[in-house]
Amino acid sequence: MSLTQRQQGAITLASGGLLMGTIGAFVEEARLGALTLVFFRCLFGFLSLAAYCAWKGYFTRAHFTRRTVVLALVSGVLMVTQWVGFFDAIHRTSIAVATVVFHVQPFWVVLIGAALFNERLGIDRLGWIATAFVGLVLASGVAATENLQGHTSYLIGIGEALAGSVLYASVTLIAKGLGELRPHLLTLVQCAVGVVCLPFIAPLTAVHIGPTQWFWLVGMGVLHTGLSYVLIYGALPKLTTPIIAVLLFVYPLTAIVVDALVYGRALSMPQLAGMALIVVASLGVNLGWPLLTLLRPGARARRHAD
C-alpha cells in the first residue's frame, strides 16, 4: 500500500526530528569546546549540503540576488552564534535542559514579529506565551534552589540556551523574508559563514582530535546538518500547520529520552511539567486555541447562549 503525500511528509519530518534529537550525544561524546564543534559542524555540513544542492541543481543565479545574499550572511552570523551558545549550554547544563529551554523560540518569533510589524497579539496569544514562560522556569530547573547554589555555570548555560532561542527566532523571521531562496541554500550559506569566521575567533592549530572524535564531528555535519535539514525541509511543504506544530516536538522529546537513557540525567517531575506547558502553549499559539477569551464573563455568556 502506497503512502499519501501527507503520510510521507509526517514520517520524514518525524525522522528529521528523531535525528536532530541525538545531536546532544554527539556534542557530549566529541569532548571538544563549543567553537571547535561548531566549526566542524559547519565544515562537514557545508560539504554535504553543497553536494546535495549541486545534485538537485539549486545553484542558479536567480537564487542569489544582492538582497538574498546579504540577508543570508546576516542569518549566518546569528545561526553560528546560536549554535555555539547551544553547544556550550549542553556542556554547562544537560542535553535535555538546554534543548527544552531552547524550544521556547516559537514564542520569540511571535513577540519579535509583533514588535517589528505592529501585529496585534490578542489576549489568547499573550496567555499562551505567559504559560510557556512559566513552563520555561519549571523546565530549566531555576526554580529548584539546590540547582543554583554555587552553580554559576549552570545559570550561564540556561542564559546561553535562552539567548540562542532568541537568535534562532531572528533567523526564522529573516528566512520568512527570503521566500525566493531555498532553505537548503540558506543553511549552506550559514555553514559557509561558520567555516570562514570561526578559525579567526578560535584558531584550531592547537586542537588535538582523536580518531573517535572525528566520527562524532563528521556525524554532526553530515547527519545533523546535511541529512536532517534535507528531511525537514522536504517534509514541510507536504504538511499542514497543525501536523507540523505537533511533530516539531519530536526533537526535544527525543533529546530528553537520549539524556535519560544514555547519561542517566532524567528530568524531574517539575521539569517535565514545564516541558508539557511549553508543548501545550506552542500548540495553542500555532493552532489558535482559545484560552483567556473563554474566561471573560461576556465570552462565557455568549458561549452558553450558543
Buried (B, 14 or more C-beta within 10 A) or exposed (E): EEEEEEEBBBBBBBBBBBBBBBBBBBBBBBEBBBBBBBBBBBBBBBBBBBEBBEEEEBEEEEBBEEEBEEBBBBBBBBBBBBBBBBBBBBBBBBBBBBBBBBBBBBBBBBBBBBEEEEEEBBBBBBBBBBBBBBBBEBBBBBBEEEBBEEBEEBBBBBBBBBBBBBBBBBBBBBBEEBEEBBBBBBBBBBBBBBBEBBBEEBEEEEBEBEEEBEEBBBBBBBBBBBBBBBBBBBBBEBBEEEBBBBBBBBBBBBBBBBBBEBBEBBBEEBBBBBBEBBBBBBBBBBEEBBBBBEEEEEBEEEEEEE
